[in-house]
Amino acid sequence: MCTLTLLLLFTGSLAAQSGQSAKTWDFEPREFQRVYSAAIPPVLHIAPGDSVRTSTVDSGGLDAKREHRGAGGNPETGPFYIEGAAPGDTLVVTLQSVKLNRDTARSGSRINPKIVTPAYAIAAQYDQAFNSEWILDREKGIARLASPTPKLKNYTVPILTMIGCLATAPPGGQVYRANDLGPFGGNMDYNQMGEGMTLYLPIFNPGALFFLGDGHAAMGDGELTGAALETSLDVQFKVDVVKGFASAGPRAENGEFLISMGIAGSVQDAIQNATSQLGTWLKKSYGLNDNEVAIVMGSALKYEITEMVDPQYNVVAKLPKSALAAFK
């Protein structure tokens, strides 16, 4: 059981499986969803404690064989129905394995205008014929351009495989495009959302209805060009449910950090949401008072802007677990 699940037991309880042993399911998706909605029939019913081995297509709908499996727009695998999950609970998703399943990716080659000054955007002279296809060298763990310009011929980036989109179905019958994000998660584009990460999503509908997609081989903070190194993935994830507790938005943890995600229409609001949620987490789960929270966060807090080019911003506030070791 992961650290946060234990901490959440102060305010909720982990769902039991009624004596049934956990199962590992193999699911081969045949169609993909371009919206998050509770109206979409679930593709598989699973129980808390179960794991699923499945795959995703890239943001343009290409699979492991680079065959089109549908239109673009971050096609999602799912939704998966988790038995016993109910509104007001928390879905716990542990990414057990996140692997590339092909040796190619594609990215954007122009900076999104909302990230730079109008003067920079107007003055930029982009080459219409620039090739932003990438070769993924899985053996060496690096990516390089397939047809680089002379100045980029030796340019490589480390492969950091991650999933851009993970979501539960939104509340109140709402329907969001798969490139959107909100309290339900969605297109959060956090480049640390890879193998070993545990994500905590509020549940708004019976069964939670979990979606995932938008695989990346690497991505700089904020997805500056509107597309990371877009590729397809093989994924194994495990689900659990914390009963009777849900935070205002997505939270996560890995071996190093407690992570709070602030999703909003502006960077300032996103920072406020992320910081407030993390502060509340420390008060509820570690028993710190407001002065103690201020001292700990003021001396050890880190921020990352993970999403800047889609309909909303996502700012991560994260705290090293080493800073909290004294409070265990």
N, C-alpha and C positions, 0 to 999 in steps of 0.2 A: 504494500500500500504506500502511495507517495505521500510526501510531507504535507502538501496542502489538504489532501483528503483527510489526513489525521487532524489537521487544524480545523477543518470545516465541521468535524464532529462536535465541536463546541456549540454549533448552532444548527446542525442537521445530522442526519445519519446516513451511512452508506447503504444503498439498496442491497438486500440479500437476494439469493437466487433460489430460495425455497428448497435448499438441499440439492439442487441440480448442479452437476459439474459444468465448468465453463467449457465452451466449444470454440473451435476455430473454424470459420466459414471461408470458403473460396467463392468469391463472387466475380463473375465476368460481366461487366456492363455491356448492354446491347444498345442502349440509347442514353443520351446525356441531357441534362436540364440546363436551360439558360436563364432560369429565374429561381428565386427562393420563395416557396409557397407551401402552405400546409395543405393545399388542394391537390398536390401531386401525390398519386398513390405510392406507397413505399415499395422499394424494390426487394427488401429483405427484412424480416423480423428477427431481432437478436435480443439476447438477455444481458443484463449487467454482468460484467466479468468476461463476456465473450470477446473474441478477436475476429477481425475480418481481413482477409487478404484480397486485394482488388487492384485496379489500375485507374489511371486518369488519362485523358487526352490533354493536349496543350491548349492554350487559350484560343487558338484558331481552329480547334477540332481535329487536329492530326494525332493519330495514335502511334504506337511503338513502331509500326511499319511505315509511318508517314502517310498513311491512308486517311482520307477525309471521312470522319464519322459524324459529321454534322456541321452546322454553321459555327462561326466564332462567337466571341463574347464570353469567354471563360466557361465553357460547358462543364457541368458538374456531374460527378458520380453520386448516385443516391436518388432519393433520400432513404436512409436506414431508420427503421422504427425500433426503438429500444423499449422493451416490455417494462411496464411499471413506471416509466418516466412520465411526469405530470407537470403542468404549469406551476411555477414556483420552486421547482427543483433545479439542480445544476447537473448538466451533462459533463462528465469527465472523459476526455479523449486523450489517450496516451499514444503517441506516434512511435510504434515499436520498430518500424523499418520504413525508410523512405529512400528508394533507389531509382536511379536513371534506368530507363529501359530502351534507350537508343543513343546514338552517338552524334546527334545533331540538335541544334537549337536555333532560334532566331530572336532578334531583339530589335528595338527601335533604334534609329540613328539620328533623331532630332530631339532637342530639349523641348519639353512641353512649355508653351508660352507662359503658363501661369506661374512657372518657377523662376522666371527671369524678368528683368525690367522690359517694358515695351521697346525701349531703344535697342536693347540686345536682340530681342526677337525680330525686330524689323531689319536690323543690320545683318543678321545671320544669313550666310549664303550656303545652303545645303546642296550637295550633289544629288541630283535625282537618281543617278545610276549607282549610288553607293550600295554595296552589298553587305548586309548585316547578318548574314548566316554564320553560324559558329560550328566548329568541330569540337566535340567533347571527348577528350582523351581520358577515359575512365581509369586506365592503368596508372597514368601519371597524376591524375587528379587535377587537370588543368583544362581550360577552354581557350581556344584561339579562333580568330576569324578565318573563315574558309577562303576568302579572297581578299586579303588585307591590302591596304595601301602601303607604299614603301615605308612610311614612318610607323606603321602599325605591324610590320611583318614579324617583329619579335615580341609583340604585346600578347600577354597571356593573363588570365585571371584564375584564381583557385576555384575549383568546383565546390559550391556550398549548396547542396540540394535542399530545397524547401518547398512548402506548399503555400500558395498565395491565398487560397480560399478555403475556409472551414466555417460552417454555419449550422445553426438550428433554424427551423422555419420561423419566420417573423410572426409577431402577435396580431390578433384582431383581423385575420383574413387578409393582411397586407401582402402584396407581391412586390418583390424587388428584383431588378435585373442582377445577374450574377456578378457584374462588375461593381456592385454597390456594397456598402458596409454599414453596420449599425450595431445596436445593442445585442443583436443575434449573432454577431461575428460577420462573416461574409468575406469580402475581398480586402482583408487586413494587410496583406503583403508585408508581413514581418519576416525579414530574411533569416531569422533564427528559428523559424517554425519548421524544424526538421526533426530528424531521428533523435529520440530521447526527450522531446518536449512533451509536457502534459498541459492540455488546454482545458479551461473551465468556461462553459457557455451557459447563460441563462436559458431555461426551457419555458416556452410560451404555449406549446401545444401538446396534447397527449402523444407520447412516443418520441418526443423531441424532434424527430425528422431531421437527421444529420446529413449534410451535403459536404463534399470536398472536391477540389479541383484546382486548376491553374498551377501546374508544376513549373518550377524554375531550377535551372542548373546553377545560377548565381544571380545576385541582384544587389546593386548599390542601394543605400538608404533612400527611401522615398520614391523609388521606381521613376527616376528622372525623365526617361524618354517615353514613359507610358507603357513600356514592355521590357521585362527583364530578359534573361536568357530562357525563352519560353520553350518548354519541352514536355514530354510525357513521362509518367512515373509508374512504378510499382510500389504499392503502399500496403503496410499492415498496421492496423490500429486496434486498440482495445478500448472498450467503453465501460464506464461505471456511472452510477447515478447517486448524487447526494440528495437525500430527501429533505424537504422542508426548508431549503435555503437557496437563494439565488442572489448574486451580486447585480449591480446595475448594468454591468457590461462584461466583456470578456476579460479573463485573467489567465495567467499561465505560470509555469515554473519549469526550470530545468535543474541540472546539478549545481548551477552557480547562482541563479537569481530567482527572486519573486518578481513577477512581471504584471503590471496593470496597464490595460489599453484604454486610452481615451479617444473616443470617436466622436467627431463633431464637425460642424461646418466651417470652423476656423481653427487655426493653430492655437490661438489663445484659449478657446473653449476646450479644445482637445487636451491641452496641458492641464487645465483645471480639472477636467473629468478624470484624467489618469492619476493626478496627484491626490485628489480627494478619495478616489477609490482605494488607492494604496494606503493612505492614512487610515481609512476606515478598516481595512484589512488588518493593519497592525494593532488597532485598538481592540477589535473583536477577537482576533485569533491569538495575539500575544499578550493581551491585557495591559498594554501601554496606555498611559494617560496622554493628554494632548501635548504637554511639555516634552514628555519622553519621545513621542512621535516626531515632534519638531526637531529635537536633538539628533535622533537617528537619521531621519530623512535629510536634514540639513547638512549632515556631515558625510553621507555615503550615497545619496540618491544619484542616479544616472538617467538621462533622457535620450530617446532616439525618435526621430521623425521617420515613420515607416511608410506612410502613404500620403502623397501630395497631389496626385494627378487624377484621381477618380472623384466621384461626387462628394466625398467627405474626406477629412484628414484623419490620420491615425497617429497619435503620439504615444510612445511607450514610456512609462515611468518604471524603473526597475531598481531593485535593492539587492546588493550582494548578500547571499545567505551567511557569509562570514560575519557580516555586521550584526546578525541576529543570533549568533551562536550562544551568546551569554544569556539569552532569554529562553532557551529551550528548557 
